[in-house]
């Protein structure tokens, strides 16, 4: 004859492991379960006999899966783990236990279990960007993020600031505030956390606008004449100083933006400004600047001094030299464009 079902009380704390939720304790069986199986972990119930069991019969119904198994000769206090196949669409299982003890007595228990699956957290930096004025970095993540631990480093990897920021964002594109003075921050070391996982990445919002004297080109020409070379020689010296200071921390890249005034056809001005930026890039590469160089011809779309159409203004016939680990960020005054690398 089956024994009367025992009264249930809370599971003893000493039987609860990390990531194991208490289910119940009977006079003769204690058991818990895995409330949030990890990315490669199966759902499971953990059973600990409080006295020796000669036979433990178990059935598990989880979605369309039905599992039956029998464990023999379980010693008192020895935990048994019973798993069932992982199916992320199924988060409930009904477990039936029938324990037969060495004295012939029998207990039966039905245990309903609800659980959720922990997803891996990954960060996609393929379209990462920074906004200097807003002091944010935008990345894509695979799961909801609840917290960001951020350390900002400056030149020579001196720590500038650190902070823990609560978030509730993702999956998908998220915006992470960063700490430190944007003018000094070279590297951001970010750890994103969910309730059960974390992932780290580094990103450089670092951006320098290199002051320089503009090369003067003849009308409708992209040729650098001999009397203009000294200007590029001075720029090259500044670039080498930047590499010496930051080159061990970040991949230094040079971005050259060509600009014109509003005289002439806008399409032609875009093409002319691109050729002039390319000419400067080739001179620097040929003179020993062995780092990636990117150019873009903005034509008359990036005026230093706004003018009407057809106005000859030398201040608008210029090139911008910008250095960073990534393209010029939002807030830099330069729009996002398809920069072209000079080979």
Backbone torsions as a table, in degrees:
resi	resn	phi	psi	omega
1	UNK	NA	139.4	-179.3
2	UNK	-72.6	141.2	177.8
3	UNK	-73.8	154.1	177.6
4	UNK	-62.7	140.4	-179.8
5	UNK	-60.7	132.5	-177.1
6	UNK	-73.5	159.5	176.5
7	UNK	-75.1	141.3	-179.2
8	UNK	-97.2	141.1	174.4
9	UNK	-132.2	165.1	-178.9
10	UNK	-58.6	146.2	179.1
11	UNK	-64.8	136.5	179.2
12	UNK	-61.1	137.9	-176.5
13	UNK	-58.4	-33.4	-176.5
14	UNK	-68.2	-13.2	-180.0
15	UNK	-94.8	-3.9	-176.4
16	UNK	-95.8	120.5	177.9
17	UNK	-98.4	167.0	174.8
18	UNK	-58.3	133.6	-179.5
19	UNK	67.8	19.9	174.9
20	UNK	-120.3	124.6	-179.5
21	UNK	-94.6	141.8	176.3
22	UNK	-68.8	139.3	174.1
23	UNK	-107.8	-60.8	179.5
24	UNK	-169.9	169.5	170.7
25	UNK	-135.5	128.4	173.5
26	UNK	-102.9	177.9	177.6
27	UNK	-60.1	-29.5	-172.1
28	UNK	-118.7	-15.9	179.7
29	UNK	-135.4	136.2	169.8
30	UNK	-116.2	143.8	179.0
31	UNK	-153.7	151.1	175.7
32	UNK	-137.0	-177.3	-179.1
33	UNK	-147.6	169.0	178.6
34	UNK	-90.8	108.6	-174.5
35	UNK	-76.4	-23.3	-177.0
36	UNK	-144.0	79.5	179.4
37	UNK	-56.5	140.6	-179.7
38	UNK	-72.8	-177.5	-173.5
39	UNK	-58.3	-30.0	-179.9
40	UNK	-119.5	15.8	-173.3
41	UNK	-102.0	140.9	175.7
42	UNK	-85.8	150.9	170.3
43	UNK	-60.7	151.9	-176.1
44	UNK	-157.2	153.4	168.8
45	UNK	-115.3	141.0	-178.1
46	UNK	-113.9	123.8	-173.3
47	UNK	-120.8	131.8	178.1
48	UNK	-127.6	112.1	176.8
49	UNK	-68.7	138.6	174.7
50	UNK	-91.3	-6.7	166.9
51	UNK	-149.7	165.4	-171.7
52	UNK	-63.0	133.1	-179.4
53	UNK	-111.2	127.5	177.5
54	UNK	-81.5	-29.3	179.5
55	UNK	-154.8	131.4	176.7
56	UNK	-124.1	113.8	179.6
57	UNK	-99.3	131.2	-175.2
58	UNK	-131.6	134.5	167.5
59	UNK	-123.9	143.5	179.6
60	UNK	-131.6	125.1	174.7
61	UNK	-114.6	113.7	-179.5
62	UNK	-133.6	104.6	-174.4
63	UNK	62.8	-127.7	179.7
64	UNK	-87.5	-3.4	-177.7
65	UNK	-86.1	135.7	173.7
66	UNK	-128.2	119.1	-176.8
67	UNK	-118.2	134.1	173.4
68	UNK	-126.1	137.1	177.0
69	UNK	-153.9	157.7	178.6
70	UNK	-132.0	131.6	177.4
71	UNK	-111.4	135.1	-176.5
72	UNK	-108.7	146.5	169.8
73	UNK	51.4	65.3	178.5
74	UNK	-92.7	122.7	-177.5
75	UNK	-77.2	153.4	177.1
76	UNK	-58.4	131.8	175.0
77	UNK	81.8	-1.0	-179.4
78	UNK	-96.8	120.1	-175.3
79	UNK	-77.5	139.2	176.5
80	UNK	-117.6	134.1	178.5
81	UNK	-109.5	124.4	178.5
82	UNK	-116.9	121.3	-178.0
83	UNK	-107.2	162.4	169.9
84	UNK	-136.1	160.4	-172.2
85	UNK	-58.2	142.1	179.7
86	UNK	-75.7	126.7	173.6
87	UNK	-143.1	107.0	-172.5
88	UNK	-66.2	-12.4	176.5
89	UNK	-84.0	-11.1	-177.3
90	UNK	-114.2	123.5	-178.1
91	UNK	-129.7	22.5	176.0
92	UNK	-140.8	142.8	176.3
93	UNK	-142.6	145.9	172.0
94	UNK	-110.8	122.7	-176.8
95	UNK	-113.2	129.3	175.9
96	UNK	-111.4	132.6	-178.8
97	UNK	-124.3	131.3	170.7
98	UNK	-127.2	114.3	-177.6
99	UNK	-108.1	128.6	174.4
100	UNK	-110.1	125.2	-173.9
101	UNK	-98.3	168.7	-175.4
102	UNK	-65.6	-20.7	178.3
103	UNK	-89.7	4.5	177.2
104	UNK	93.0	-9.7	-179.8
105	UNK	-74.3	158.0	-175.3
106	UNK	-135.2	139.6	170.4
107	UNK	-127.0	148.1	177.1
108	UNK	-127.4	137.4	178.8
109	UNK	-140.7	141.3	171.8
110	UNK	-112.3	127.8	-173.5
111	UNK	-121.6	111.6	172.0
112	UNK	-82.6	135.8	-176.8
113	UNK	-129.4	129.1	172.6
114	UNK	-115.8	138.4	-175.9
115	UNK	-149.8	166.8	175.3
116	UNK	-132.4	154.6	-179.5
117	UNK	-94.4	133.5	174.7
118	UNK	-82.1	127.7	177.2
119	UNK	-93.6	151.7	172.9
120	UNK	-69.9	143.8	175.8
121	UNK	-101.1	123.4	176.1
122	UNK	-128.7	153.3	-178.6
123	UNK	-119.2	127.9	178.0
124	UNK	-103.0	115.6	-178.8
125	UNK	-100.4	7.5	-173.9
126	UNK	-64.2	-26.0	177.8
127	UNK	-124.1	28.3	180.0
128	UNK	-66.1	148.1	178.3
129	UNK	-152.5	160.5	177.8
130	UNK	-121.5	152.2	172.6
131	UNK	-121.7	107.2	-174.5
132	UNK	-64.5	-44.7	-176.6
133	UNK	-67.4	-34.3	179.0
134	UNK	-88.4	-11.0	-177.4
135	UNK	56.1	56.1	179.2
136	UNK	-137.2	156.1	171.6
137	UNK	-123.9	135.3	-179.8
138	UNK	-111.2	128.1	178.5
139	UNK	-139.1	171.4	174.2
140	UNK	-108.3	138.8	179.6
141	UNK	-129.0	158.5	-174.9
142	UNK	-93.7	-6.8	-177.8
143	UNK	-150.0	168.4	179.2
144	UNK	-67.7	134.7	-179.0
145	UNK	-106.4	135.0	-178.3
146	UNK	-109.5	-14.8	-174.5
147	UNK	-158.6	147.9	174.6
148	UNK	-129.5	125.0	172.7
149	UNK	-100.8	121.3	-170.4
150	UNK	-127.0	131.7	172.8
151	UNK	-121.7	130.9	178.1
152	UNK	-106.1	130.4	178.5
153	UNK	-116.3	144.1	175.7
154	UNK	-105.3	-158.6	-179.8
155	UNK	-57.2	145.0	-178.8
156	UNK	59.8	23.2	179.3
157	UNK	55.5	38.6	172.1
158	UNK	-77.2	130.6	-179.7
159	UNK	-71.5	124.4	-179.4
160	UNK	-95.0	-38.9	-174.9
161	UNK	-168.6	160.5	172.8
162	UNK	-150.0	151.5	-178.1
163	UNK	-161.2	154.7	170.9
164	UNK	-111.1	124.2	-173.7
165	UNK	-119.8	122.6	175.9
166	UNK	-70.0	139.9	179.1
167	UNK	-134.0	159.5	168.8
168	UNK	-145.2	84.1	-171.8
169	UNK	-151.2	152.5	178.4
170	UNK	96.6	171.6	-2.6
171	UNK	-69.9	163.1	-177.6
172	UNK	111.9	-149.3	-178.3
173	UNK	-80.6	127.5	177.0
174	UNK	-127.4	155.0	178.1
175	UNK	-114.2	123.2	-176.1
176	UNK	-110.8	119.5	175.1
177	UNK	-66.0	147.6	175.0
178	UNK	-121.4	164.6	-174.1
179	UNK	-108.9	167.1	179.1
180	UNK	91.7	163.4	177.8
181	UNK	-75.5	119.9	-178.3
182	UNK	-55.3	-27.0	179.7
183	UNK	-71.8	-16.8	-176.5
184	UNK	-114.3	-20.1	-175.1
185	UNK	-71.6	126.6	177.0
186	UNK	-105.3	-43.6	-178.6
187	UNK	-131.9	138.0	170.2
188	UNK	-110.0	125.2	175.8
189	UNK	-104.7	111.1	-170.6
190	UNK	-119.1	131.2	171.0
191	UNK	-116.2	117.9	177.6
192	UNK	-97.1	141.6	-176.3
193	UNK	-130.1	143.1	166.8
194	UNK	-107.5	-171.7	177.7
195	UNK	-67.9	-18.8	-173.4
196	UNK	-139.7	5.7	-177.5
197	UNK	-152.6	168.3	175.5
198	UNK	-150.4	158.9	176.8
199	UNK	-150.9	140.5	-177.7
200	UNK	-115.7	155.0	173.7
201	UNK	-154.1	160.6	173.0
202	UNK	-118.3	145.3	179.2
203	UNK	-145.4	143.2	179.7
204	UNK	-110.9	111.5	172.4
205	UNK	-86.0	3.6	-174.5
206	UNK	-57.2	135.4	-175.3
207	UNK	-155.6	128.7	177.8
208	UNK	-125.9	133.0	172.6
209	UNK	-96.9	113.0	-174.1
210	UNK	-80.6	115.2	176.3
211	UNK	-67.7	144.0	-175.3
212	UNK	-164.1	168.3	172.1
213	UNK	-98.9	126.7	-173.7
214	UNK	-69.5	139.5	172.3
215	UNK	-69.2	132.7	176.6
216	UNK	-95.8	123.3	179.0
217	UNK	-104.5	149.9	172.9
218	UNK	-67.0	160.0	-178.4
219	UNK	-55.7	129.7	176.9
220	UNK	58.0	31.2	-178.3
221	UNK	-129.6	149.7	175.0
222	UNK	-117.5	20.8	-179.9
223	UNK	-88.0	132.6	176.5
224	UNK	-89.1	114.4	-178.3
225	UNK	-84.1	161.9	-173.7
226	UNK	-60.4	-33.4	-177.0
227	UNK	-75.0	-4.1	179.1
228	UNK	-104.6	-7.0	-173.8
229	UNK	-63.5	-35.1	-177.5
230	UNK	-59.8	-29.6	178.7
231	UNK	-67.0	-42.9	179.1
232	UNK	-71.4	-31.3	176.3
233	UNK	-62.3	-40.7	177.7
234	UNK	-66.7	-40.1	177.8
235	UNK	-63.5	-41.6	179.2
236	UNK	-60.6	-40.2	178.1
237	UNK	-61.9	-41.7	178.0
238	UNK	-64.3	-40.8	179.4
239	UNK	-64.2	-39.9	177.6
240	UNK	-64.2	-35.6	176.1
241	UNK	-64.3	-39.9	178.4
242	UNK	-62.7	-44.1	179.4
243	UNK	-62.2	-42.5	179.3
244	UNK	-61.2	-35.2	-175.3
245	UNK	-83.7	-35.5	-171.2
246	UNK	-119.8	-11.8	-170.7
247	UNK	-60.8	-26.2	179.3
248	UNK	-81.5	-14.0	-177.6
249	UNK	-97.5	-40.2	-173.9
250	UNK	-137.0	157.1	174.3
251	UNK	-75.7	107.7	-176.1
252	UNK	-73.6	129.1	177.0
253	UNK	-132.1	141.6	179.7
254	UNK	-107.0	132.0	177.9
255	UNK	-118.1	123.4	-178.4
256	UNK	-114.8	119.2	179.7
257	UNK	-104.7	118.8	177.0
258	UNK	-89.4	139.0	-177.4
259	UNK	-137.3	153.6	177.3
260	UNK	-132.4	173.1	170.5
261	UNK	-84.4	-167.9	-173.2
262	UNK	-99.2	10.3	177.4
263	UNK	-76.0	130.0	177.1
264	UNK	95.1	-177.6	-177.5
265	UNK	-72.9	135.6	-176.8
266	UNK	-61.4	-40.4	179.8
267	UNK	-64.9	-42.4	177.8
268	UNK	-64.7	-38.3	179.7
269	UNK	-64.4	-36.7	176.9
270	UNK	-63.0	-44.6	179.8
271	UNK	-65.9	-41.2	180.0
272	UNK	-64.8	-43.3	-179.8
273	UNK	-65.2	-33.9	177.4
274	UNK	-66.8	-41.2	179.4
275	UNK	-65.6	-37.9	179.0
276	UNK	-68.5	-40.4	176.7
277	UNK	-63.2	-40.2	178.4
278	UNK	-64.1	-38.5	179.9
279	UNK	-63.4	-41.9	177.5
280	UNK	-64.3	-43.8	-179.7
281	UNK	-60.6	-44.6	-178.6
282	UNK	-66.0	-36.5	178.3
283	UNK	-64.1	-45.4	-179.6
284	UNK	-64.2	-42.8	178.5
285	UNK	-63.5	-41.8	-178.8
286	UNK	-71.7	-15.3	-178.8
287	UNK	-102.6	10.0	170.9
288	UNK	114.0	2.8	176.5
289	UNK	-83.9	99.4	-170.6
290	UNK	-98.9	45.5	179.5
291	UNK	-127.8	158.7	-176.7
292	UNK	-57.7	137.2	177.5
293	UNK	-126.0	132.6	-179.8
294	UNK	-123.2	145.8	-179.6
295	UNK	-131.9	160.1	172.9
296	UNK	-157.2	137.4	178.0
297	UNK	-95.9	106.7	-179.8
298	UNK	-85.9	-12.2	-179.8
299	UNK	58.0	-129.5	-178.3
300	UNK	-98.2	15.3	-177.7
301	UNK	-87.6	-6.2	-177.3
302	UNK	-130.3	65.1	-174.7
303	UNK	-74.8	134.8	172.9
304	UNK	-72.1	-38.1	177.6
305	UNK	-126.8	112.4	-178.8
306	UNK	-59.2	131.6	178.0
307	UNK	-137.9	168.6	172.7
308	UNK	-76.1	173.7	-179.3
309	UNK	-68.1	139.9	175.6
310	UNK	82.5	12.2	-178.2
311	UNK	-94.5	128.2	179.8
312	UNK	-85.1	106.0	-179.3
313	UNK	-132.6	113.0	-174.3
314	UNK	-63.2	-26.6	-179.6
315	UNK	-64.6	-23.3	-179.6
316	UNK	-89.5	-11.2	176.2
317	UNK	-90.8	87.4	-169.3
318	UNK	-147.0	173.3	170.9
319	UNK	-133.4	143.7	175.8
320	UNK	-104.3	134.5	176.8
321	UNK	-112.3	116.0	-176.4
322	UNK	-126.9	136.7	-178.4
323	UNK	-118.7	137.5	177.1
324	UNK	-168.4	171.0	173.6
325	UNK	-83.0	-19.4	179.8
326	UNK	-135.5	167.4	178.4
327	UNK	-55.6	156.1	-179.7
328	UNK	-49.3	126.0	-174.3
329	UNK	-79.4	167.1	172.1
330	UNK	-58.6	141.7	-176.9
331	UNK	93.2	-5.6	-179.6
332	UNK	-87.5	-11.3	-177.1
333	UNK	92.3	-2.4	179.7
334	UNK	-116.8	123.6	-177.9
335	UNK	-69.0	158.5	176.2
336	UNK	-71.0	127.2	-178.9
337	UNK	-140.6	175.2	177.5
338	UNK	-87.6	80.7	-179.6
339	UNK	-59.8	141.5	-179.1
340	UNK	-112.0	126.4	-179.8
341	UNK	-76.5	135.7	177.6
342	UNK	-88.6	121.5	-177.0
343	UNK	-84.1	NA	NA
